[in-house]
Amino acid sequence: MFESLIGAVVVIVLFVLVLRQQGRVSLIERELGALRSLVLSGVHATPPLAKPVEQAASAPADAAHASAPVADVASPTTADAAHAQAPAAEADAATSEAVPELSAAAKAAFTGSAPAATAKAARQSEVETALGTRWAVWVGGVALALGGLFLIRYTIEAGIFGPEVRLSLAALLGVVLIGGGEFIRRTGFKVPVQGAAGAYIPAILTAAGAFILFGTVYAAHAIYGFLGPAFAFTVLGAIGVATIVAALVHGQALAGIGLVGSMATPALVSSQAPNPWALFVYLAIVLAATAVIARIRDWKFVIAAAFFGTGAWTIAYMMSTLVADLAVILFIDAVTLAVLAFVWLGTRDSEAETAKTGFDWPSIVPGVFVAFSALGLSVDTTLVAAGGALPGAFVLVALVATALYRPRALPLLHAAGVASVMIHLGIIPPTTIGSDITQGNIGFDGMPVAAGNPLTLRIGIALGLVFIGAGFWAARRFAASARVRAACWAAWGVAAPLLILLTLWLAYGNLDRDLVYAAIAALLVVIFAAGGEWIARAEQPPLKGDVAVSFALCGSALAGLLMLHMAFGSGWTTLLAGVAAIVPALATRWRSYPVLGWISVGAVVAVLGRVAFDPTIVGAEFLTTTPVFNWLLPGYGVPALAFGFAAWQLARTTNGRPRLAMEAGAALFALLTVAMLVRHAMHGGVIDTGPVTLAEQAIYTLIAIGAGAILVAIDMRSPSSVLRYGSMAAGVLSVAFIVLQHFLVLNPLFTDESTGQIPVFNLLFLAYLLPAIAAGGLALYARDKRPPWYAQMLAVVAALLVFAYATLSVRRVFKGEFIGLWSGLGQLETYTYSALWLIIGVVLLTAGVWLKSQVLRIASAALIAIAVVKVFLFDMSELEGVLRALSFIGLGAVLIGIGLFYQRLLTRAAREANAAT
């Protein structure tokens, strides 16, 4: 079935090719006939004088362009022949005679400029060229290879010859195809059509012959048993290596075929007693031979495939063998790295060229597989028991050393770093940590932490030192020429040691307090900071503080934060982490590294993370109930002061975005300090339970309004966008508190909360009158210092708070301590509301005129309108007798008085205008 399908496809392709070629011959015959008739008729057209010159000039370029795709596959003999023919072509073009005036199609054939009408024909010609020059050759090569195998199969089924004769004939066919390909190549073959370099016939014939030889040797071993495993293995390997070598003159595709055959040979030849040394010595030979060929021709895909095959066999051996031979694994890893360093990357580039070329992407493949083998040696229980942990560490060190020796092999550094981190993350028990800090009993799910493995500790320390030394040395080496490569080395120089230290502490250290690990972290602080300074002195210009220096200093900051967690308890860690923000800010006095300010910002983020995890700073059980003077005051207040000082220092040195972030952090922690102290005092020392009351919310609102006023005042003395927008944010936040909490959620009318027994200084005074005074004062203070809408918003809210306070106070007079709506309304109370609202409206009108505030005048009009609606709709139906009459009389008097007031106001304004004119 398969053979028939292939035969049908070949017949169809050949039929199409014949039709295409016949059409093309007919077209050429017609054009030649037209040319002959024009010449015989005596009509001559003299082309421009520049035409022969242009043709002569374009002939070598066209010839070079046509031969460029073949340069990768043509032999030296072919190239010499092509160069020898070039002068003749130039002479012919230069001495060509003038041609008569031709048709458009004929001009296109001579001048190469096809008109738009012939675009479709050009596309058809391209398809025809592809079919005739490339597809036919490829299909022919596949057909030859399959034909040889089918011939062997047919002779087996028909029983025409014996096994020896059949195999000999197949081998002879393969040799003939290879010889034919070599013969065609040596006779000066070149691809005559531009764009058809992939259809290089000598390479196709050689590939088909190699394919047949592979099948013949495999059949001799697996089917008939004529060849033993060792001999068949050797012959197949030799064919594969020879095919790869032949690719030097036949192209990259043949190298791929030989490589696939070589890598598949161990799977094709089985043995009762497999020898891993034979396998990996063979793979080493194939890898080295492929690397030599790929290096000569710069075939990146071929060398990447060779590394992939070798690595895949290594991982397969480690996973399928119960007891793997460590020496074999180390041998193939060493060969892989040696081939990469001394063969594939054998030509060492200069520093400048290395900086320009970047990294070698085929190095990713050996980096991944070698690092994976090191990971297996270090974490697999069987291999570790056989002593694999130490060899795995040596493999990681070899990866780092190779990357250091060959700068373009940078992927090996990343592979080694990731593998090292994964190895050490694996030593942490995958369980939750359960601890009893008071008793000093730290464990995982109630089980004590296992004692540290001395070998694991030593390997971790050694790997950390390797990454530090290599990372900082390479970062300094490339600091001036290759900033990205320097940054990569510096990043792993700090990341790997820190992560290794962290995992060792979590697995073997005391999670409550461990001074030994803290001392190591403190040492890393000094090393990383000194290393960053060392790298900065090698930069161009010196002390610029580029990315590599930034990584080193960030590593120093992270090591310091880790040291605080290891050496101190929760409270002191939070406090000292906030104070630590001052150190990089002060360092900007001597160094202008951009990263220093952002390290201070990182301290803000770290402290925010700690207080979000534990708002009590020291734990709820250790927080005392003493108001104000407890851990909350230094836990929030000291970081606020430190952040403020850092912002002040940055404003005098770098004065960039970090300064703004530090100002925002200082303002935030100042608010948090007051808010947390208030909650602590109002809940009896408990800050993480219990609902928020109206009194507590009133204090938070006052804090927000006061913070807005303070930020405005500071901004007026030292302008800052953070202070400007922060003050406005505080004002908007306070308004949101008032609208949502004071008027809706926590309103005593809805909650029926006790307002207190004291007549004046009660809950209403705290929750409504004081915020009204504060909001009004802030609106007046920010009137000319902030946008108009901001002051108007605060003024409206202040008016609403006054209205709410007055209304709720009246209800308290009638209802007492509890003023919930469920108790209903009396007639006198209803009348009092009308009179009160009218009075407040008049007061707001007076204040609006005095302060020249249109917002207050509009608020008074709205309130008086509400009073009018209430009198006409509510009082008329609810009040009786004298109260109803007094309600309407009072409303009328107030409205008339307001009208008289506005008339006089307008009359005075008109007189002043006339006097001015």
ZAMARGU-4260 file (C-alpha; in steps of 0.2 Angstrom, whole numbers, plus 5000, padded with zeros to 4 digits):
<rodrens>
0) 5000/5000/5000 | 5014/5012/5005 | 5024/5008/4990 | 5009/5011/4978 | 5006/5028/4986
5) 5024/5033/4983 | 5024/5027/4965 | 5008/5036/4962 | 5015/5052/4969 | 5031/5051/4958
10) 5021/5048/4942 | 5010/5063/4945 | 5025/5074/4949 | 5034/5068/4933 | 5018/5071/4923
15) 5016/5088/4929 | 5035/5092/4925 | 5033/5086/4908 | 5018/5096/4904 | 5027/5112/4911
20) 5043/5109/4901 | 5033/5106/4885 | 5024/5123/4888 | 5040/5132/4891 | 5048/5125/4875
25) 5033/5131/4865 | 5035/5148/4872 | 5053/5149/4868 | 5050/5143/4850 | 5037/5157/4848
30) 5049/5170/4854 | 5063/5164/4843 | 5052/5165/4828 | 5047/5183/4832 | 5065/5188/4834
35) 5070/5179/4817 | 5056/5188/4808 | 5061/5205/4815 | 5079/5202/4810 | 5075/5197/4792
40) 5064/5212/4789 | 5079/5223/4792 | 5071/5233/4806 | 5085/5238/4818 | 5084/5247/4835
45) 5099/5255/4843 | 5098/5253/4861 | 5106/5267/4872 | 5125/5267/4873 | 5124/5264/4892
50) 5115/5247/4889 | 5130/5236/4885 | 5139/5244/4899 | 5125/5241/4911 | 5124/5223/4905
55) 5143/5221/4907 | 5142/5228/4924 | 5127/5218/4929 | 5134/5201/4923 | 5146/5198/4936
60) 5134/5204/4950 | 5121/5192/4943 | 5133/5178/4942 | 5139/5181/4960 | 5121/5182/4966
65) 5116/5166/4957 | 5131/5157/4965 | 5129/5164/4982 | 5116/5151/4988 | 5127/5137/4982
70) 5143/5143/4991 | 5138/5132/5006 | 5137/5116/4996 | 5149/5118/4981 | 5166/5110/4981
75) 5182/5120/4978 | 5183/5113/4960 | 5166/5120/4957 | 5170/5137/4964 | 5186/5138/4953
80) 5176/5133/4938 | 5163/5147/4941 | 5177/5160/4944 | 5185/5154/4927 | 5169/5156/4918
85) 5165/5174/4925 | 5177/5183/4913 | 5170/5175/4898 | 5153/5180/4903 | 5158/5198/4905
90) 5167/5198/4888 | 5151/5191/4880 | 5140/5204/4889 | 5152/5218/4884 | 5153/5214/4866
95) 5134/5209/4863 | 5127/5217/4848 | 5112/5228/4847 | 5095/5219/4846 | 5080/5225/4836
100) 5064/5232/4844 | 5055/5217/4852 | 5039/5213/4860 | 5035/5216/4878 | 5039/5198/4882
105) 5055/5198/4872 | 5061/5214/4881 | 5057/5205/4897 | 5068/5190/4892 | 5083/5201/4887
110) 5082/5216/4899 | 5075/5206/4915 | 5061/5219/4918 | 5045/5211/4917 | 5029/5222/4915
115) 5014/5220/4926 | 5005/5210/4913 | 5018/5196/4915 | 5018/5195/4934 | 5007/5180/4934
120) 5018/5171/4921 | 5033/5175/4933 | 5024/5167/4948 | 5020/5152/4937 | 5038/5151/4932
125) 5044/5151/4950 | 5032/5137/4954 | 5039/5128/4939 | 5057/5131/4944 | 5053/5124/4962
130) 5045/5108/4954 | 5058/5105/4942 | 5074/5109/4952 | 5070/5106/4970 | 5055/5095/4973
135) 5060/5083/4959 | 5077/5080/4966 | 5071/5078/4984 | 5058/5065/4979 | 5070/5057/4968
140) 5083/5055/4982 | 5069/5048/4994 | 5064/5036/4980 | 5081/5030/4978 | 5083/5027/4996
145) 5067/5018/4998 | 5070/5009/4982 | 5085/5001/4989 | 5076/4995/5004 | 5061/4989/4994
150) 5073/4979/4983 | 5080/4970/4998 | 5062/4967/5004 | 5057/4960/4987 | 5071/4948/4986
155) 5067/4942/5003 | 5049/4939/4999 | 5052/4931/4982 | 5067/4921/4988 | 5077/4926/4972
160) 5094/4927/4980 | 5101/4921/4997 | 5103/4933/5011 | 5122/4936/5008 | 5119/4941/4990
165) 5104/4952/4994 | 5114/4961/5007 | 5129/4963/4995 | 5118/4970/4981 | 5110/4983/4993
170) 5127/4988/5000 | 5133/4989/4982 | 5119/5000/4978 | 5123/5012/4992 | 5141/5013/4987
175) 5136/5016/4969 | 5125/5031/4975 | 5139/5038/4986 | 5151/5036/4972 | 5139/5044/4959
180) 5137/5059/4970 | 5156/5061/4972 | 5158/5059/4953 | 5145/5072/4949 | 5153/5084/4962
185) 5171/5082/4955 | 5165/5085/4938 | 5161/5103/4942 | 5143/5102/4946 | 5134/5117/4952
190) 5116/5122/4954 | 5111/5131/4938 | 5095/5139/4945 | 5095/5153/4958 | 5086/5148/4974
195) 5089/5129/4971 | 5104/5127/4982 | 5094/5115/4993 | 5092/5103/4978 | 5111/5099/4977
200) 5111/5083/4968 | 5128/5076/4975 | 5122/5078/4992 | 5105/5070/4989 | 5114/5054/4981
205) 5126/5053/4995 | 5112/5054/5008 | 5102/5040/4999 | 5117/5029/4999 | 5121/5032/5017
210) 5103/5028/5021 | 5104/5012/5011 | 5120/5007/5020 | 5113/5010/5037 | 5098/4999/5033
215) 5109/4985/5026 | 5121/4984/5041 | 5106/4984/5053 | 5097/4970/5043 | 5113/4960/5043
220) 5114/4961/5062 | 5096/4962/5068 | 5087/4950/5055 | 5100/4938/5049 | 5113/4939/5063
225) 5128/4939/5051 | 5136/4953/5061 | 5138/4953/5080 | 5133/4968/5091 | 5150/4975/5093
230) 5155/4974/5075 | 5138/4980/5069 | 5139/4994/5082 | 5156/4999/5075 | 5151/4999/5057
235) 5135/5009/5060 | 5145/5022/5069 | 5158/5023/5056 | 5145/5025/5043 | 5137/5039/5053
240) 5154/5048/5057 | 5159/5046/5038 | 5142/5054/5033 | 5145/5068/5045 | 5163/5071/5038
245) 5156/5070/5020 | 5145/5084/5025 | 5160/5096/5023 | 5158/5095/5004 | 5139/5091/5003
250) 5131/5103/5015 | 5122/5104/5032 | 5108/5092/5028 | 5119/5077/5025 | 5127/5081/5042
255) 5110/5080/5050 | 5107/5063/5042 | 5123/5056/5048 | 5120/5063/5065 | 5103/5055/5066
260) 5110/5039/5061 | 5124/5040/5073 | 5113/5044/5088 | 5101/5030/5083 | 5114/5017/5081
265) 5114/5012/5100 | 5096/5010/5100 | 5096/4999/5084 | 5110/4987/5091 | 5105/4978/5106
270) 5116/4967/5117 | 5113/4954/5131 | 5127/4963/5142 | 5126/4981/5138 | 5142/4991/5141
275) 5139/5009/5146 | 5158/5013/5143 | 5156/5007/5125 | 5141/5018/5123 | 5147/5034/5130
280) 5164/5032/5122 | 5156/5030/5105 | 5144/5045/5109 | 5160/5055/5114 | 5168/5051/5097
285) 5152/5056/5087 | 5150/5072/5097 | 5168/5077/5094 | 5168/5073/5076 | 5152/5083/5074
290) 5159/5098/5083 | 5174/5098/5072 | 5163/5098/5056 | 5151/5111/5063 | 5165/5122/5069
295) 5173/5122/5052 | 5156/5127/5043 | 5148/5136/5058 | 5133/5125/5058 | 5124/5129/5074
300) 5109/5118/5072 | 5120/5103/5069 | 5130/5105/5085 | 5115/5109/5095 | 5107/5093/5089
305) 5123/5083/5093 | 5123/5090/5111 | 5105/5086/5112 | 5107/5068/5107 | 5122/5066/5119
310) 5112/5073/5133 | 5097/5063/5130 | 5107/5047/5130 | 5114/5053/5147 | 5098/5056/5155
315) 5090/5040/5148 | 5104/5030/5156 | 5103/5038/5173 | 5084/5035/5173 | 5084/5018/5166
320) 5098/5010/5176 | 5096/5004/5193 | 5114/5007/5198 | 5122/5020/5187 | 5141/5021/5185
325) 5146/5038/5192 | 5162/5038/5182 | 5152/5036/5166 | 5141/5050/5169 | 5156/5061/5174
330) 5165/5056/5159 | 5152/5061/5146 | 5148/5077/5156 | 5167/5081/5155 | 5168/5077/5137
335) 5152/5088/5133 | 5160/5103/5142 | 5177/5100/5134 | 5170/5099/5116 | 5160/5114/5119
340) 5175/5124/5126 | 5189/5118/5116 | 5181/5112/5099 | 5165/5122/5096 | 5170/5138/5105
345) 5189/5134/5101 | 5193/5151/5093 | 5193/5163/5107 | 5186/5180/5103 | 5194/5196/5109
350) 5185/5206/5123 | 5177/5218/5111 | 5171/5204/5099 | 5164/5194/5113 | 5154/5209/5119
355) 5147/5212/5102 | 5142/5193/5098 | 5133/5191/5114 | 5130/5173/5119 | 5131/5157/5109
360) 5113/5149/5109 | 5119/5131/5105 | 5127/5132/5123 | 5109/5131/5130 | 5108/5113/5126
365) 5123/5106/5135 | 5120/5118/5149 | 5102/5111/5152 | 5107/5093/5150 | 5123/5094/5161
370) 5115/5104/5174 | 5101/5091/5174 | 5113/5077/5177 | 5121/5086/5191 | 5104/5088/5199
375) 5101/5070/5197 | 5118/5066/5205 | 5114/5077/5220 | 5095/5073/5224 | 5093/5055/5218
380) 5094/5044/5233 | 5102/5030/5225 | 5115/5041/5217 | 5118/5051/5233 | 5120/5035/5242
385) 5134/5029/5230 | 5143/5046/5233 | 5134/5056/5219 | 5132/5072/5229 | 5150/5078/5229
390) 5152/5073/5210 | 5136/5083/5206 | 5144/5098/5215 | 5160/5096/5204 | 5149/5096/5188
395) 5141/5112/5194 | 5158/5120/5197 | 5163/5114/5180 | 5149/5122/5172 | 5153/5139/5180
400) 5172/5137/5175 | 5167/5133/5157 | 5156/5149/5157 | 5170/5159/5164 | 5183/5152/5152
405) 5172/5154/5137 | 5162/5170/5139 | 5150/5166/5125 | 5144/5150/5135 | 5134/5161/5146
410) 5119/5149/5147 | 5130/5137/5157 | 5130/5150/5171 | 5111/5151/5171 | 5110/5132/5171
415) 5122/5130/5185 | 5113/5143/5195 | 5096/5136/5193 | 5102/5118/5197 | 5111/5124/5213
420) 5095/5133/5219 | 5084/5118/5215 | 5096/5106/5224 | 5096/5116/5240 | 5077/5119/5239
425) 5075/5100/5239 | 5083/5099/5257 | 5069/5109/5264 | 5055/5097/5271 | 5039/5100/5260
430) 5028/5102/5275 | 5022/5117/5285 | 5032/5124/5299 | 5025/5122/5317 | 5034/5131/5331
435) 5032/5135/5349 | 5043/5150/5351 | 5040/5152/5369 | 5047/5135/5373 | 5061/5136/5359
440) 5054/5121/5351 | 5055/5123/5332 | 5050/5109/5320 | 5040/5104/5305 | 5022/5097/5309
445) 5028/5094/5327 | 5043/5084/5322 | 5060/5091/5326 | 5071/5097/5312 | 5084/5085/5307
450) 5102/5088/5312 | 5112/5096/5298 | 5121/5084/5286 | 5140/5090/5286 | 5142/5085/5268
455) 5127/5095/5262 | 5133/5110/5273 | 5150/5110/5266 | 5144/5108/5248 | 5132/5122/5250
460) 5146/5133/5257 | 5158/5128/5243 | 5145/5132/5229 | 5141/5149/5237 | 5160/5153/5237
465) 5162/5148/5219 | 5147/5159/5214 | 5153/5174/5224 | 5171/5172/5217 | 5167/5169/5199
470) 5152/5181/5198 | 5161/5196/5205 | 5177/5193/5195 | 5168/5191/5179 | 5157/5205/5183
475) 5172/5216/5185 | 5180/5209/5169 | 5165/5214/5158 | 5159/5229/5167 | 5167/5241/5154
480) 5164/5231/5138 | 5148/5220/5141 | 5136/5227/5154 | 5123/5213/5151 | 5135/5199/5153
485) 5142/5208/5169 | 5125/5210/5176 | 5121/5191/5174 | 5137/5186/5183 | 5134/5199/5197
490) 5116/5193/5198 | 5121/5175/5201 | 5135/5180/5212 | 5123/5186/5225 | 5107/5176/5221
495) 5115/5159/5222 | 5124/5162/5239 | 5108/5170/5247 | 5096/5156/5242 | 5108/5143/5247
500) 5110/5152/5264 | 5092/5154/5266 | 5088/5135/5262 | 5102/5129/5274 | 5095/5140/5288
505) 5077/5134/5285 | 5082/5116/5285 | 5096/5115/5298 | 5095/5132/5308 | 5085/5138/5322
510) 5071/5148/5315 | 5068/5158/5331 | 5086/5165/5332 | 5102/5158/5325 | 5117/5169/5328
515) 5129/5158/5317 | 5119/5160/5302 | 5116/5178/5306 | 5135/5181/5306 | 5137/5172/5289
520) 5123/5184/5282 | 5132/5199/5290 | 5148/5193/5281 | 5139/5193/5265 | 5133/5210/5268
525) 5151/5216/5268 | 5157/5205/5254 | 5143/5211/5242 | 5145/5229/5246 | 5164/5228/5244
530) 5161/5218/5228 | 5149/5231/5221 | 5162/5245/5224 | 5176/5234/5216 | 5165/5232/5200
535) 5161/5250/5200 | 5179/5255/5199 | 5181/5245/5183 | 5167/5254/5174 | 5169/5266/5161
540) 5167/5280/5167 | 5172/5273/5184 | 5159/5273/5198 | 5144/5274/5187 | 5134/5262/5196
545) 5128/5251/5182 | 5117/5236/5182 | 5130/5224/5189 | 5134/5236/5203 | 5115/5237/5207
550) 5114/5219/5208 | 5128/5218/5220 | 5122/5232/5231 | 5104/5224/5231 | 5112/5208/5236
555) 5120/5217/5251 | 5103/5224/5256 | 5094/5207/5255 | 5108/5199/5265 | 5106/5213/5278
560) 5087/5210/5279 | 5090/5191/5281 | 5103/5194/5295 | 5090/5204/5304 | 5077/5190/5303
565) 5090/5177/5309 | 5097/5187/5323 | 5082/5196/5331 | 5064/5194/5336 | 5049/5200/5327
570) 5048/5217/5335 | 5067/5222/5333 | 5067/5215/5315 | 5053/5227/5310 | 5061/5242/5319
575) 5078/5239/5313 | 5072/5235/5295 | 5064/5253/5295 | 5080/5261/5302 | 5091/5252/5289
580) 5082/5263/5276 | 5094/5277/5282 | 5110/5268/5277 | 5108/5268/5258 | 5101/5286/5259
585) 5117/5292/5268 | 5128/5282/5256 | 5122/5294/5242 | 5133/5308/5250 | 5148/5298/5244
590) 5142/5288/5229 | 5129/5293/5216 | 5123/5275/5212 | 5105/5276/5206 | 5101/5260/5215
595) 5105/5267/5232 | 5088/5277/5233 | 5078/5261/5227 | 5086/5251/5241 | 5079/5263/5254
600) 5062/5260/5245 | 5065/5242/5246 | 5066/5244/5265 | 5049/5252/5265 | 5042/5237/5256
605) 5050/5225/5268 | 5043/5234/5283 | 5026/5235/5275 | 5026/5216/5272 | 5031/5213/5290
610) 5017/5224/5297 | 5004/5216/5285 | 5009/5199/5291 | 5009/5204/5309 | 5001/5221/5313
615) 5005/5219/5332 | 5023/5220/5328 | 5028/5207/5342 | 5013/5195/5341 | 4996/5197/5350
620) 5001/5187/5365 | 5016/5199/5368 | 5008/5216/5365 | 5004/5224/5382 | 4988/5234/5385
625) 4997/5250/5390 | 4990/5264/5380 | 5002/5273/5368 | 5018/5266/5376 | 5019/5249/5369
630) 5027/5240/5354 | 5016/5249/5342 | 5023/5266/5345 | 5041/5261/5340 | 5036/5248/5328
635) 5027/5260/5317 | 5034/5277/5323 | 5052/5273/5321 | 5051/5267/5303 | 5040/5283/5300
640) 5054/5294/5307 | 5068/5284/5297 | 5058/5285/5281 | 5056/5304/5283 | 5075/5306/5287
645) 5079/5296/5271 | 5068/5306/5261 | 5076/5322/5268 | 5093/5315/5264 | 5088/5310/5246
650) 5081/5327/5243 | 5098/5334/5245 | 5108/5321/5235 | 5099/5311/5221 | 5082/5320/5222
655) 5073/5308/5211 | 5058/5296/5212 | 5065/5286/5227 | 5064/5302/5237 | 5045/5304/5233
660) 5043/5286/5237 | 5051/5288/5254 | 5040/5303/5258 | 5025/5293/5254 | 5031/5279/5265
665) 5035/5292/5279 | 5017/5299/5278 | 5009/5282/5277 | 5018/5275/5293 | 5014/5291/5302
670) 4996/5289/5299 | 4997/5270/5303 | 5006/5275/5320 | 4992/5286/5326 | 4978/5274/5319
675) 4985/5258/5327 | 4988/5267/5344 | 4970/5273/5343 | 4963/5256/5340 | 4974/5248/5353
680) 4967/5260/5366 | 4949/5259/5361 | 4949/5240/5361 | 4958/5237/5377 | 4975/5232/5369
685) 4967/5221/5355 | 4969/5227/5338 | 4965/5213/5327 | 4948/5208/5333 | 4931/5218/5335
690) 4921/5229/5324 | 4925/5247/5321 | 4914/5259/5331 | 4908/5276/5326 | 4920/5284/5339
695) 4935/5275/5333 | 4930/5279/5315 | 4929/5297/5320 | 4946/5297/5326 | 4953/5289/5310
700) 4943/5303/5300 | 4951/5316/5311 | 4968/5309/5308 | 4966/5308/5289 | 4960/5326/5289
705) 4975/5332/5300 | 4987/5322/5289 | 4980/5331/5274 | 4983/5348/5282 | 5001/5343/5288
710) 5005/5337/5271 | 4999/5353/5263 | 5009/5363/5276 | 5025/5353/5272 | 5022/5354/5254
715) 5022/5373/5255 | 5039/5374/5263 | 5047/5360/5252 | 5037/5357/5236 | 5035/5339/5231
720) 5023/5330/5220 | 5021/5316/5233 | 5016/5328/5246 | 5004/5337/5235 | 4995/5322/5229
725) 4997/5314/5246 | 4988/5328/5254 | 4974/5327/5241 | 4972/5309/5244 | 4971/5311/5262
730) 4957/5323/5260 | 4948/5312/5248 | 4950/5297/5260 | 4943/5307/5274 | 4928/5312/5264
735) 4925/5294/5259 | 4926/5289/5277 | 4913/5303/5282 | 4900/5298/5268 | 4901/5279/5270
740) 4904/5277/5289 | 4897/5293/5297 | 4882/5295/5287 | 4877/5278/5282 | 4885/5262/5290
745) 4889/5269/5308 | 4875/5282/5309 | 4867/5281/5326 | 4850/5284/5318 | 4853/5267/5310
750) 4863/5257/5322 | 4855/5264/5338 | 4872/5265/5346 | 4873/5275/5363 | 4877/5293/5360
755) 4883/5295/5378 | 4876/5303/5394 | 4885/5319/5394 | 4874/5333/5386 | 4887/5341/5375
760) 4904/5331/5374 | 4896/5315/5368 | 4898/5304/5353 | 4889/5317/5341 | 4902/5330/5346
765) 4916/5318/5342 | 4909/5310/5326 | 4901/5325/5318 | 4905/5342/5325 | 4924/5340/5327
770) 4926/5333/5309 | 4915/5347/5302 | 4927/5360/5310 | 4942/5350/5304 | 4935/5348/5286
775) 4930/5367/5286 | 4947/5372/5292 | 4956/5362/5279 | 4945/5369/5265 | 4949/5386/5271
780) 4967/5383/5272 | 4969/5374/5256 | 4958/5386/5246 | 4972/5395/5237 | 4985/5380/5238
785) 4975/5366/5230 | 4963/5364/5215 | 4946/5373/5218 | 4936/5357/5217 | 4946/5350/5232
790) 4942/5365/5244 | 4924/5365/5238 | 4922/5346/5241 | 4929/5349/5259 | 4917/5364/5262
795) 4902/5354/5256 | 4906/5340/5268 | 4909/5352/5282 | 4892/5359/5279 | 4884/5342/5279
800) 4892/5337/5295 | 4886/5353/5304 | 4869/5349/5297 | 4870/5331/5303 | 4876/5336/5320
805) 4863/5349/5323 | 4849/5337/5317 | 4855/5323/5328 | 4858/5334/5343 | 4839/5340/5342
810) 4834/5322/5341 | 4845/5317/5356 | 4836/5331/5366 | 4819/5323/5362 | 4825/5305/5363
815) 4839/5304/5375 | 4854/5293/5374 | 4848/5281/5360 | 4841/5290/5345 | 4837/5276/5333
820) 4823/5279/5320 | 4812/5265/5327 | 4806/5277/5341 | 4797/5288/5329 | 4794/5307/5328
825) 4784/5319/5339 | 4775/5335/5333 | 4786/5347/5342 | 4802/5338/5336 | 4796/5339/5319
830) 4793/5358/5320 | 4810/5360/5328 | 4819/5352/5313 | 4810/5364/5301 | 4816/5379/5312
835) 4833/5372/5314 | 4836/5369/5295 | 4830/5387/5292 | 4842/5394/5304 | 4857/5383/5298
840) 4852/5389/5280 | 4853/5407/5285 | 4870/5404/5294 | 4877/5396/5279 | 4871/5410/5268
845) 4879/5423/5279 | 4895/5413/5280 | 4895/5411/5261 | 4893/5430/5259 | 4906/5434/5272
850) 4919/5421/5265 | 4914/5425/5247 | 4911/5406/5245 | 4898/5401/5231 | 4898/5383/5238
855) 4892/5389/5255 | 4878/5400/5247 | 4873/5385/5236 | 4872/5374/5251 | 4862/5386/5260
860) 4850/5387/5246 | 4849/5368/5245 | 4845/5367/5264 | 4832/5380/5263 | 4824/5371/5249
865) 4823/5355/5259 | 4815/5365/5273 | 4802/5372/5261 | 4798/5355/5254 | 4797/5348/5272
870) 4785/5362/5278 | 4773/5360/5263 | 4773/5341/5262 | 4777/5334/5279 | 4772/5348/5292
875) 4756/5352/5284 | 4750/5334/5286 | 4759/5329/5303 | 4757/5346/5313 | 4741/5352/5320
880) 4736/5369/5328 | 4748/5382/5333 | 4763/5372/5328 | 4757/5371/5310 | 4754/5390/5310
885) 4771/5394/5317 | 4779/5382/5305 | 4772/5392/5290 | 4774/5409/5298 | 4793/5405/5302
890) 4796/5399/5284 | 4788/5414/5276 | 4798/5426/5287 | 4814/5418/5283 | 4811/5418/5265
895) 4806/5436/5265 | 4821/5440/5275 | 4832/5431/5262 | 4824/5440/5248 | 4827/5457/5256
900) 4845/5452/5260 | 4848/5448/5242 | 4840/5464/5235 | 4850/5475/5246 | 4866/5465/5241
905) 4862/5467/5223 | 4858/5485/5225 | 4875/5488/5234 | 4884/5479/5220 | 4876/5490/5207
910) 4880/5506/5216 | 4898/5500/5217 | 4899/5496/5199 | 4892/5513/5194 | 4904/5522/5205
915) 4918/5513/5197 | 4913/5518/5180
</rodrens>
